[in-house]
Amino acid sequence: MHDYHAVSALVAHLTRDPGLAAGVAEVRVRASPVFSPDALLQAYQMLTEDTPLSGSRLLVEELADPRQCPLCGAARTVSPGDVVGHLVSCPSCGAPSPLDAAAAIELLEIRTIADA
């Protein structure tokens, strides 16, 4: 559900200027592992339908989140499957650790139809 809310905020930001939104071809974002790229894409498609952004594409770049488990010492890169609520669960021992403040979506680039 947080994927939907994050994309909803992104779409609201992009559609503040209807003139700009009508010319958007691609939106490139970087998302932390707390977000599912598939869920972000699905939410974007749903939320841009019948808006000036309709027909534009969302490109999701996954942000690497390397960690070492404080309990067992296992080193890994966090994946969306490791996230449980507001915690990251170690796939080796199950120990929880808090999500970082970087659990967000970062807008990287807006490509317009004129750029393509």
ABEGO torsion letter per residue (X at the ends): XAAAAAAAAAAAAAAABAAAAAABABBBBBBBAABBAAAAAAAAAAAABGBAABGBBBBBBBBBBBBBBAAAGBBBBBBAAABBEABBBBAAAGBBBBBBAABBBBBABBBBAAAX
